[in-house]
């Protein structure tokens, strides 16, 4: 699996370098260095673009778990966890479970845990949100590990409003769109919706 993933990553980088007429880079430099530069540029640019949208709109388009999603989308694009279905449904599940945990624990109007500190209701909300997210992602076959962080972001009170959900999902969709374009430009058959991997 690791050898196959390495070959896919090299194909991704090589395809994109060919599109940009920079294929000599892969011949001159160590492939691991070229891959690291590829991830530096694509991960950095994708998150910077989303942060720019947040700056212009003054909405919470940028949140920590997007960083982990970006890494998966550009480093393991054909993994089941990186498919658009898993990324979008995983983050949606995490956000909804985080929000439900806030309500169950009576924290829907409480300030964020980073302001008030962590108390027992917040401990229960955090555990409940992550547990529910994990269970539902497995049940519905939409596993996306960064979505666990989204559940915690919401249950810790950083994005506690249900009306923030469309903004959160728009940011995830923007990231998936960027991954689709970049991976397809590089010749990687990044899926439109669901992974073609066995067990998807």
C-alpha positions in Angstrom: 0.0 0.0 0.0 2.8 2.5 0.9 4.7 1.8 -2.4 1.5 2.2 -4.4 0.7 5.5 -2.6 4.2 6.7 -3.2 3.8 5.9 -6.9 0.5 7.8 -7.0 2.0 10.8 -5.3 4.9 10.8 -7.8 2.4 10.6 -10.6 0.4 13.5 -9.2 3.4 15.7 -8.9 4.9 14.6 -12.2 1.6 15.3 -14.0 1.2 18.7 -12.6 4.9 19.6 -13.3 4.3 18.5 -17.0 1.2 20.8 -17.2 3.3 23.7 -15.9 6.3 22.7 -18.2 8.5 22.2 -15.1 9.1 18.4 -15.5 12.9 19.0 -15.3 12.4 19.7 -11.6 11.5 16.1 -11.0 14.7 15.0 -12.8 17.0 17.4 -10.9 15.8 17.1 -7.4 15.1 14.3 -5.0 11.5 13.1 -5.5 10.7 13.5 -1.8 11.8 17.1 -1.9 9.7 17.7 -5.0 6.7 16.1 -3.3 7.3 18.2 -0.2 7.4 21.4 -2.3 4.2 20.3 -4.1 2.4 19.9 -0.7 3.8 23.2 0.5 2.5 25.1 -2.5 -0.9 23.3 -2.9 -1.7 23.0 0.8 -0.6 26.6 1.5 -2.4 28.1 -1.5 -5.6 26.3 -0.9 -5.8 27.3 2.7 -4.7 30.9 1.9 -7.5 31.1 -0.7 -10.0 30.0 1.9 -8.6 32.4 4.5 -8.9 35.2 1.9 -12.6 34.4 1.4 -12.9 34.6 5.2 -11.2 38.0 5.3 -13.4 39.4 2.5 -16.6 38.0 3.9 -15.8 38.3 7.6 -17.2 34.8 8.0 -15.7 31.7 9.6 -14.6 30.1 6.4 -11.3 29.0 7.9 -11.1 26.6 10.8 -8.3 24.2 11.9 -9.6 20.9 10.6 -9.4 22.1 7.1 -5.6 21.9 7.3 -5.8 18.1 7.9 -8.3 17.8 5.1 -6.1 19.7 2.7 -3.2 17.3 3.5 -5.3 14.3 2.7 -6.7 15.8 -0.5 -3.3 16.6 -1.9 -1.2 13.8 -0.4 -3.6 10.8 -0.7 -6.1 12.0 -3.3 -7.5 8.5 -4.2 -7.9 7.4 -0.6 -11.5 6.8 0.4 -11.2 9.3 3.2 -10.2 12.0 0.6 -13.2 11.5 -1.7 -15.6 14.5 -2.0 -18.4 12.3 -0.5 -16.3 11.5 2.6 -14.9 15.0 3.0 -18.2 16.8 2.8 -20.3 14.3 4.6 -17.7 13.8 7.3 -17.4 17.5 8.1 -21.2 17.8 8.0 -21.5 14.9 10.5 -18.8 16.4 12.7 -20.5 19.8 12.8 -24.0 18.4 13.5 -22.7 16.1 16.2 -20.8 18.9 17.8 -23.9 21.1 17.7 -26.1 18.4 19.1 -23.7 17.8 21.9 -23.8 21.5 22.8 -27.6 21.3 23.2 -27.6 18.0 25.0 -25.2 19.4 27.6 -26.9 22.8 27.8 -24.0 24.7 26.4 -25.6 26.2 23.3 -25.4 29.7 24.7 -22.2 29.3 26.8 -18.9 31.0 25.9 -16.2 28.9 24.3 -14.2 26.6 26.5 -11.1 28.6 25.8 -12.7 31.6 27.5 -14.3 29.9 30.5 -12.1 26.9 30.9 -13.2 23.3 30.7 -15.8 22.1 33.1 -17.7 18.8 33.3 -20.5 19.7 30.9 -17.8 20.6 28.3 -16.0 17.3 28.9 -19.3 15.4 28.2 -20.0 17.5 25.1 -16.5 16.9 23.7 -16.6 13.2 24.3 -20.2 12.9 23.0 -19.5 14.9 19.9 -16.4 12.9 18.9 -18.0 9.5 19.8 -21.1 10.3 17.8 -19.1 11.6 14.8 -16.9 8.5 14.8 -19.9 6.1 15.0 -21.9 7.8 12.4 -19.0 8.2 9.9 -18.4 4.4 10.2 -22.1 3.6 10.0 -22.7 5.7 6.9 -19.2 4.8 5.4 -18.1 8.4 5.2 -14.9 8.2 7.3 -12.8 11.4 7.2 -10.6 11.7 10.2 -10.3 15.5 10.2 -14.1 15.7 10.8 -13.4 14.5 14.4 -11.6 17.8 14.8 -14.6 19.7 13.4 -16.8 18.0 16.0 -14.5 19.2 18.7 -14.3 22.7 17.3 -18.1 23.0 17.5 -18.5 21.2 20.9 -15.8 23.4 22.5 -17.8 26.4 21.5 -15.6 27.9 18.7 -18.4 27.6 16.0 -21.5 27.0 18.2 -24.2 28.5 15.9 -26.2 26.3 13.5 -26.3 29.2 11.0 -22.5 28.8 10.7 -23.0 25.4 9.1 -23.5 26.7 5.5 -20.3 28.7 5.8 -18.4 25.7 7.2 -19.6 23.4 4.4 -18.9 26.1 1.7 -15.3 26.2 2.9 -15.1 22.4 2.7 -16.6 22.5 -0.8 -14.1 25.1 -1.9 -11.3 23.0 -0.7 -12.7 19.9 -2.5 -13.1 21.9 -5.7 -9.5 23.0 -5.5 -8.4 19.4 -5.0 -10.5 18.3 -7.9 -9.0 20.8 -10.3 -5.4 20.3 -9.2 -5.6 16.5 -9.1 -7.3 16.3 -12.5 -4.7 18.7 -14.0 -2.0 16.3 -12.8 -3.7 13.4 -14.5 -5.0 11.8 -11.2 -8.6 10.5 -11.6 -9.9 12.2 -8.5 -13.5 11.2 -8.1 -16.5 13.4 -8.7 -18.2 12.1 -5.6 -17.3 8.6 -4.3 -14.0 6.9 -4.3 -13.4 4.0 -6.6 -11.3 2.2 -4.0 -12.6 -1.2 -2.8 -14.8 -0.9 0.2 -15.9 2.6 -0.7 
